[in-house]
Amino acid sequence: MANIKSAKKRTRKIVRQTIANKNIRNRVRTFVKKVDEAMGESKDAAKTAMIAAESELMKSASKGIISKKAASRKISRLSAKVKAMA
């Protein structure tokens, strides 16, 4: 357990940041799932869901929650699936 005042403050900050990061990560997963669900409906719905998911992925990458390469890879794979729809 931390004894120094600054270390105690840092642990409080880490707890808050962890909660915020989990919320953003869950939000990204939700948007990706919405793209998968929209693929079952129509191509137009999938495209609109893809735009929203891409925005969320890049937002989380810019905040450092996931790496930029991981976000780019996920966007690329999702867009390939949407493009492959007939």
C-alpha positions as a Markdown table, in Angstrom:
| # | Residue | x | y | z |
|---|---|---|---|---|
| 1 | Met | 0.0 | 0.0 | 0.0 |
| 2 | Ala | 1.2 | 3.5 | -0.9 |
| 3 | Asn | 2.5 | 5.7 | 2.0 |
| 4 | Ile | 3.4 | 8.8 | 0.0 |
| 5 | Lys | 0.7 | 11.3 | -0.7 |
| 6 | Ser | 1.5 | 11.6 | -4.4 |
| 7 | Ala | 1.5 | 7.8 | -4.7 |
| 8 | Lys | -2.0 | 7.6 | -3.1 |
| 9 | Lys | -3.3 | 10.2 | -5.5 |
| 10 | Arg | -1.8 | 8.3 | -8.4 |
| 11 | Thr | -3.6 | 5.1 | -7.4 |
| 12 | Arg | -6.9 | 7.0 | -7.2 |
| 13 | Lys | -6.2 | 8.4 | -10.7 |
| 14 | Ile | -5.5 | 4.9 | -12.0 |
| 15 | Val | -8.8 | 3.6 | -10.7 |
| 16 | Arg | -10.7 | 6.4 | -12.4 |
| 17 | Gln | -8.8 | 5.9 | -15.7 |
| 18 | Thr | -9.3 | 2.2 | -15.7 |
| 19 | Ile | -13.1 | 2.6 | -15.4 |
| 20 | Ala | -13.1 | 5.2 | -18.2 |
| 21 | Asn | -11.0 | 2.9 | -20.4 |
| 22 | Lys | -13.3 | -0.1 | -19.8 |
| 23 | Asn | -16.3 | 2.0 | -20.7 |
| 24 | Ile | -14.7 | 3.1 | -24.0 |
| 25 | Arg | -13.5 | -0.4 | -24.8 |
| 26 | Asn | -17.1 | -1.7 | -24.2 |
| 27 | Arg | -18.5 | 1.0 | -26.4 |
| 28 | Val | -16.2 | 0.1 | -29.2 |
| 29 | Arg | -17.2 | -3.6 | -28.9 |
| 30 | Thr | -20.9 | -2.6 | -29.0 |
| 31 | Phe | -20.4 | -0.6 | -32.3 |
| 32 | Val | -18.5 | -3.5 | -33.9 |
| 33 | Lys | -21.3 | -5.9 | -32.9 |
| 34 | Lys | -23.8 | -3.5 | -34.4 |
| 35 | Val | -21.9 | -3.8 | -37.7 |
| 36 | Asp | -22.1 | -7.6 | -37.6 |
| 37 | Glu | -25.9 | -7.4 | -36.9 |
| 38 | Ala | -26.4 | -4.9 | -39.7 |
| 39 | Met | -24.7 | -7.2 | -42.1 |
| 40 | Gly | -27.6 | -9.6 | -41.6 |
| 41 | Glu | -30.1 | -6.9 | -42.6 |
| 42 | Ser | -28.9 | -4.9 | -45.6 |
| 43 | Lys | -25.7 | -3.5 | -47.1 |
| 44 | Asp | -26.9 | 0.1 | -46.5 |
| 45 | Ala | -27.5 | -0.6 | -42.8 |
| 46 | Ala | -24.1 | -2.2 | -42.6 |
| 47 | Lys | -22.4 | 0.8 | -44.3 |
| 48 | Thr | -24.0 | 3.3 | -41.8 |
| 49 | Ala | -23.0 | 1.0 | -38.9 |
| 50 | Met | -19.5 | 0.7 | -40.3 |
| 51 | Ile | -19.1 | 4.5 | -40.4 |
| 52 | Ala | -20.1 | 4.8 | -36.7 |
| 53 | Ala | -17.8 | 1.9 | -35.7 |
| 54 | Glu | -14.9 | 3.4 | -37.6 |
| 55 | Ser | -15.3 | 6.7 | -35.8 |
| 56 | Glu | -15.4 | 5.0 | -32.4 |
| 57 | Leu | -12.4 | 2.8 | -33.2 |
| 58 | Met | -10.3 | 5.8 | -34.2 |
| 59 | Lys | -11.5 | 7.8 | -31.2 |
| 60 | Ser | -10.3 | 5.1 | -28.9 |
| 61 | Ala | -7.0 | 4.8 | -30.8 |
| 62 | Ser | -6.4 | 8.5 | -30.5 |
| 63 | Lys | -7.0 | 8.3 | -26.7 |
| 64 | Gly | -4.5 | 5.4 | -26.5 |
| 65 | Ile | -7.0 | 2.8 | -25.3 |
| 66 | Ile | -6.2 | 0.6 | -28.2 |
| 67 | Ser | -3.2 | 1.0 | -30.5 |
| 68 | Lys | -3.6 | 2.8 | -33.8 |
| 69 | Lys | -2.5 | -0.3 | -35.7 |
| 70 | Ala | -5.1 | -2.5 | -33.9 |
| 71 | Ala | -7.8 | 0.0 | -34.7 |
| 72 | Ser | -6.7 | 0.2 | -38.3 |
| 73 | Arg | -6.7 | -3.6 | -38.6 |
| 74 | Lys | -10.2 | -3.9 | -37.1 |
| 75 | Ile | -11.5 | -1.2 | -39.5 |
| 76 | Ser | -9.9 | -2.9 | -42.5 |
| 77 | Arg | -11.4 | -6.3 | -41.7 |
| 78 | Leu | -14.8 | -4.9 | -41.0 |
| 79 | Ser | -14.9 | -2.9 | -44.2 |
| 80 | Ala | -13.7 | -5.9 | -46.2 |
| 81 | Lys | -16.7 | -7.9 | -44.8 |
| 82 | Val | -19.1 | -5.1 | -45.6 |
| 83 | Lys | -17.7 | -4.7 | -49.1 |
| 84 | Ala | -17.9 | -8.5 | -49.7 |
| 85 | Met | -21.7 | -8.4 | -49.0 |
| 86 | Ala | -23.8 | -9.1 | -52.1 |
